[in-house]
Amino acid sequence: MDKKRIFTSQLFNRICVFALFFAFIATGTKANSVVQKTEDDVADTTKTTTKGEKEVDISETILHHIADSHEWHFWGEGKDKIAIPLPVILYTKSGLVTFLSSKHDEDETGTITFNEKGQEMINYEGKYYYPAAKNADGTYYSLDENKIPTNDKPLDISITKNVVSLFISVALLLIIFGVVAKSYRTRVGKAPKGLQAVLEPFIIFVRDDIAKPQLGYKYTKFLPYLLTLFFFVWINNLLGLIPIFPGGANLTGNIAVTLMLALITFILTAANGNKNFWKHIFNTPGVPWWLKLPIPLMPIVEFIGLLARPIALMIRLFANITAGHILILSLLSLIVILKSVYISAFSIPFVIFISLIELLVGFLQAFIFTILTSLFIGLAVQDDHAH
């Protein structure tokens, strides 16, 4: 297939729009969070020592750094905090409410009550809730009574840190693919040059080592999606390792994003499955009839297996990327936990070592997600064979 057609085909454009739309919905509604759910359950962020000093809760700090947020935090806390506030968009009982996250930022207790456009709400540890019942004096339940986390919440479709990171990665992909596509159009028959020369080995790798072996002669139909998927996952894995803006967001460690990527793969697999594929699902050849009738045991087992594939894709990427971030932050936290600067002689080299490994892991996870996607689609579109 002519490589320049990969970046100019209608299928490529449609798949990009389709993928980005669903990823935006997933991150914007904050459906993510095994990580955020864990953060919700943290009861206290500080501990007091026998000397009256306050110690930072390392677990809460790590979870806070890998979770989504309504601001892009750089450094500092309280009045010394440097952060970019992001738009909060809430669909409440009173309608749509929008404001910058800095307008109603939480105080030192981790909560604040406010009224925005006639709608009373509570900001509790960066998440927004409706007020519960009031005390006899008209005040809301306090955090000590542990009522706020059980309150109802408005629909949160905010432009969060992960959504901004998604936009940044989309912009990078459009710039990269646009430059490479232009090079293929203008340098026909010539040796690759510049960004085209840098990326062509990876493009050929995805085509020759991922798409062709799994899809055979049908690879041309799905190659634009596989290239988009590979570079999207890889770029966001790398951005997550950069500690400063525009990096630092844990996008591919967000289970909502990996869920939507896996769901798109599942939809493509199901939509392109041929007669032979569905025959093996609902009428598996070579299986005794009593496993099909009167109770369709084998179709149920096959369908469960079909659903397990995208679930495995989702969890594998989410778990590996999140685990890498937690490991790096945990090694850095040893300095604070042991209260010794000398520990840095041990922890810093290990952080550098693990970070280098994470560079490899970022590429491997993009490769694994893409090759398994190619394999699942290949199983759905393969021609019938004699048994």
C-alpha atoms as one frame of an Amber mdcrd trajectory, in Angstrom:
protein
   0.000   0.000   0.000   1.276   3.476  -0.841   2.276   4.924   2.545   1.045
   8.410   1.766  -2.494   7.026   1.435  -2.389   5.899   5.038  -2.514   9.493
   6.291  -4.950  10.868   3.699  -7.602   8.135   3.637 -11.159   8.828   4.779
 -10.996   5.836   7.100  -8.041   7.390   8.928  -9.878  10.683   9.442 -13.096
   9.023  10.583 -11.355   6.743  13.035  -9.383   9.657  14.528 -12.565  11.695
  15.076 -14.402   8.637  16.448 -11.605   7.719  18.852 -11.037  11.246  20.111
 -14.751  11.896  20.637 -15.214   8.885  22.864 -11.945   9.470  24.705 -13.032
  13.057  25.436 -16.395  11.879  26.764 -14.685   9.278  28.935 -12.176  11.627
  30.525 -14.538  14.586  30.744 -17.177  12.701  32.731 -14.428  11.419  35.055
 -15.626   7.847  34.816 -12.038   6.823  35.461 -11.182   6.235  38.662 -10.226
   3.182  40.306  -7.431   5.576  41.266  -9.800   8.432  42.083 -12.074   6.089
  44.010  -9.125   5.047  46.104  -8.305   8.710  46.666 -11.895   9.342  47.813
 -11.480   6.720  50.521  -8.433   8.401  52.072  -9.739   9.731  55.369  -6.847
  11.855  56.512  -3.990  13.394  54.532  -1.659  14.154  57.425  -0.413  12.456
  60.551   0.843  14.160  63.694   4.094  13.046  65.275   4.842  12.963  69.009
   6.601  16.304  68.585   3.451  17.892  67.200   4.805  18.051  63.655   2.625
  17.105  60.716   3.813  14.397  58.375   2.714  14.101  54.779   0.623  11.026
  53.994   2.768   9.510  51.237   0.018   7.218  49.941  -2.404  10.110  49.523
   0.278  12.255  47.907   1.139   9.592  45.329  -2.515   8.927  44.537  -3.105
  12.666  44.184  -0.290  13.008  41.639  -1.476  10.142  39.422  -5.180  10.994
  39.622  -7.114  13.418  37.438  -7.556  17.002  38.609  -9.426  20.238  37.939
  -6.117  22.105  37.795  -2.648  21.592  36.359  -0.477  21.718  39.456   3.192
  22.704  39.218   4.485  23.057  42.773   3.657  24.394  46.229   0.612  24.148
  48.457  -1.854  26.629  49.898  -0.998  30.269  49.228   2.325  29.256  47.664
   0.695  26.919  45.152   1.450  27.499  41.485  -1.151  25.908  39.218  -3.188
  26.528  36.080  -6.923  26.525  36.927  -9.072  24.624  34.458 -12.739  25.107
  33.494 -15.219  23.299  35.711 -18.392  22.342  33.828 -21.161  20.826  35.958
 -24.650  19.823  34.905 -26.589  20.437  38.108 -30.204  20.385  39.224 -30.309
  24.088  38.315 -28.813  23.568  34.866 -25.334  24.050  33.460 -22.831  25.705
  35.798 -19.350  26.758  34.663 -16.461  28.456  36.460 -12.676  28.225  36.841
 -11.526  25.755  39.475  -9.610  28.515  41.307 -12.831  30.432  42.000 -14.067
  27.916  44.552 -10.832  26.203  45.537 -10.832  24.026  48.633  -9.386  25.462
  51.852  -6.918  23.923  54.293  -9.626  21.542  55.583 -10.046  20.070  52.100
 -13.571  21.424  51.593 -15.543  24.586  50.842 -19.235  25.327  50.405 -20.275
  27.821  47.758 -23.184  29.093  45.689 -22.814  29.339  41.920 -25.705  30.649
  39.818 -28.202  29.764  42.539 -26.937  26.231  43.036 -25.408  25.365  46.398
 -22.500  22.910  46.147 -19.530  21.594  48.087 -15.970  21.245  46.833 -14.581
  18.294  48.784 -10.972  17.371  47.933 -11.365  18.590  44.362 -14.716  16.889
  43.711 -18.106  18.558  43.664 -21.178  17.442  45.632 -24.639  18.671  46.488
 -25.073  19.715  50.143 -26.721  17.166  52.416 -29.062  18.092  55.265 -28.100
  20.975  57.517 -27.394  21.077  61.224 -29.823  22.763  63.579 -27.901  26.040
  63.336 -28.205  26.064  59.534 -24.642  24.991  58.810 -23.798  21.998  56.667
 -22.539  18.728  58.014 -18.844  18.936  58.754 -16.140  16.614  57.517 -15.856
  15.123  61.009 -19.365  13.723  60.593 -18.218  12.081  57.339 -21.353  13.021
  55.404 -20.069  14.788  52.281 -18.583  11.758  50.428 -22.028  10.107  50.509
 -23.817  13.101  48.957 -25.245  13.118  45.448 -22.998  14.625  42.773 -23.777
  16.708  39.663 -22.667  15.412  36.271 -19.045  16.522  35.902 -18.017  17.152
  32.273 -15.156  19.491  33.118 -12.018  20.182  31.103  -9.767  18.328  33.542
  -6.008  17.771  33.476  -6.434  14.517  31.547  -8.673  16.196  28.979  -6.082
  18.924  28.415  -3.409  16.240  28.075  -5.643  14.504  25.537  -5.903  17.718
  23.504  -2.124  18.151  23.636  -1.528  14.603  22.381  -4.136  15.098  19.642
  -2.378  18.274  18.519   0.955  16.451  18.466  -0.525  13.597  16.429  -2.096
  15.965  13.920   1.168  17.886  13.534   3.257  14.719  13.231   0.946  12.957
  10.784   0.401  16.169   8.825   4.136  16.735   8.356   4.781  13.091   7.472
   1.854  12.962   5.039   3.089  16.126   3.318   6.561  14.595   3.012   5.147
  11.477   1.386   3.191  13.616  -1.095   6.051  15.910  -2.043   8.969  13.475
  -1.921   7.605  10.612  -4.013  10.436   8.295  -5.035  12.967  10.129  -2.870
  14.715   9.068   0.312  12.856  10.080   3.490  14.046  13.238   5.171  13.521
  14.963   8.512  10.553  13.795  10.587   9.576  11.386   7.823  12.958   9.661
   8.153  12.567   9.430  11.939   9.070   7.933  11.896   9.215   5.758   8.788
  10.908   2.830  10.624   8.040   2.804  13.135   5.408   3.088  10.378   6.984
   0.180   8.504   7.281  -1.733  11.798   3.542  -1.394  12.470   2.739  -2.343
   8.873   5.137  -5.270   8.388   5.437  -6.709  11.910   1.983  -6.030  13.334
  -0.658  -5.548  10.635   0.449  -7.904   7.864   1.144 -11.021   9.989  -2.203
 -10.757  11.788  -4.478  -9.474   9.016  -2.902 -10.811   5.836  -3.986  -9.141
   2.634  -6.789  -7.312   4.508  -4.309  -5.218   6.488  -4.751  -2.096   4.327
  -8.270  -1.528   5.643  -7.193  -1.385   9.278  -3.660   0.022   9.040  -4.721
   3.693   9.578  -6.433   2.742  12.851  -3.493   0.623  14.020  -1.048   3.451
  13.309  -3.263   5.945  15.142  -3.603   3.591  18.095   0.125   2.834  18.297
   1.277   6.457  18.182  -1.526   7.696  20.466  -0.640   5.226  23.214   3.119
   5.653  22.763   3.074   9.470  22.784   0.880   9.607  25.896   3.047   7.037
  27.648   6.060   9.274  27.004   4.241  12.463  28.025   3.323  10.827  31.316
   7.024  10.405  32.135   7.806  14.103  31.689   7.453  15.721  35.147   6.771
  19.250  33.861   4.151  20.788  31.562   3.004  19.631  29.001   3.850  16.260
  30.524   2.981  14.865  33.918  -0.605  13.778  33.246  -1.402  10.110  33.705
  -3.647   9.764  30.634  -2.922   6.146  29.656  -2.994   5.302  33.359  -6.609
   6.493  33.385  -8.876   3.463  33.151 -11.600   5.455  31.367  -9.209   6.192
  28.484  -8.006   2.583  28.225 -11.648   1.471  28.431 -12.622   3.626  25.444
  -9.618   2.464  23.400 -10.540  -1.146  24.153 -14.207  -0.444  23.373 -13.320
   0.992  19.963 -11.291  -2.155  19.252 -14.253  -4.298  20.323 -16.651  -2.345
  18.081 -14.298  -2.646  15.103 -13.909  -6.374  15.745 -17.641  -6.991  16.057
 -18.570  -4.758  13.110 -16.079  -6.437  10.780 -16.619  -9.993  11.975 -17.535
 -12.221   9.029 -19.954 -15.141   8.874 -17.252 -17.588   9.863 -16.413 -15.563
  12.993 -19.987 -15.434  14.284 -20.486 -19.093  13.386 -17.692 -20.006  15.775
 -19.315 -17.886  18.474 -22.862 -19.237  18.266 -22.325 -22.656  16.670 -18.810
 -23.812  17.487 -17.768 -26.582  15.076 -16.666 -29.914  16.517 -18.459 -29.401
  19.843 -21.015 -32.066  21.034 -24.616 -31.016  20.576 -25.396 -31.340  24.284
 -23.052 -28.390  24.948 -25.200 -26.262  22.632 -28.718 -27.491  23.406 -30.942
 -27.117  25.364 -28.687 -24.733  27.310 -26.270 -22.895  24.973 -23.197 -23.395
  27.138 -20.600 -23.038  24.406 -22.083 -19.850  22.874 -22.116 -18.338  26.372
 -18.491 -19.331  26.972 -17.443 -18.029  23.545 -19.248 -14.731  24.092 -17.637
 -14.299  27.508 -14.283 -14.909  25.821 -15.145 -12.246  23.243 -15.856  -9.721
  26.010 -12.751 -10.712  27.960 -10.456  -9.563  25.146 -11.121  -5.802  25.403
 -11.214  -6.082  29.214  -7.712  -7.569  29.144  -6.545  -4.772  26.839  -8.026
  -2.137  29.132  -6.587  -3.480  32.387  -3.138  -4.348  31.012  -2.381  -0.813
  29.764  -3.934   0.898  32.786  -2.170  -1.313  35.344   1.277  -1.219  33.756
   1.388   2.546  33.271  -0.065   3.307  36.707   2.307   0.862  38.395   5.290
   2.580  36.766   4.253   6.000  38.069   3.616   4.648  41.573   7.000   2.913
  41.651   8.902   6.062  40.649   7.025   8.233  43.167   7.485   5.621  45.897
  11.255   5.562  45.380  11.380   9.356  45.588   9.245   9.257  48.733  11.835
   7.149  50.570  13.732  10.383  51.274  10.688  11.785  53.112   9.695   8.510
  54.780  13.167   7.821  56.213  13.854  11.527  56.804  17.381  11.335  55.517
  18.956  13.143  52.613  21.508  10.348  52.373  18.794   8.027  51.091  18.830
  10.088  47.889  22.140   8.427  47.021  20.130   5.208  46.729  16.709   6.382
  45.571  17.697   8.886  42.863  19.813   6.401  40.840  16.990   3.884  41.107
  14.474   6.505  39.937  16.672   7.222  36.906  17.015   3.490  36.243  13.263
   2.846  36.526  12.547   5.904  34.348  14.769   4.476  31.623  12.934   1.167
  31.909   9.635   3.061  31.681  10.769   4.487  28.338  10.989   0.907  27.095
   7.735  -0.051  28.815   5.963   2.875  27.126   6.956   1.532  23.721   6.199
  -2.101  24.654   2.716  -1.256  25.941   1.912   0.608  22.715   3.206  -2.387
  20.745   1.282  -4.942  22.836  -1.978  -2.978  22.689  -1.649  -2.578  18.919
  -0.622  -6.161  18.110  -3.404  -7.631  20.274  -5.895  -5.303  18.604  -4.596
  -6.480  15.232  -4.866 -10.110  16.365  -8.464  -9.730  17.575  -9.519  -8.039
  14.337  -7.628 -10.679  12.346  -9.553 -13.480  14.072 -12.805 -11.744  13.145
 -12.014 -11.221   9.446 -10.058 -14.390   8.624 -11.397 -16.612   5.883 -13.081
 -19.943   6.616 -10.880 -23.026   6.751 -11.719 -26.693   6.618 -11.837 -28.470
   9.967
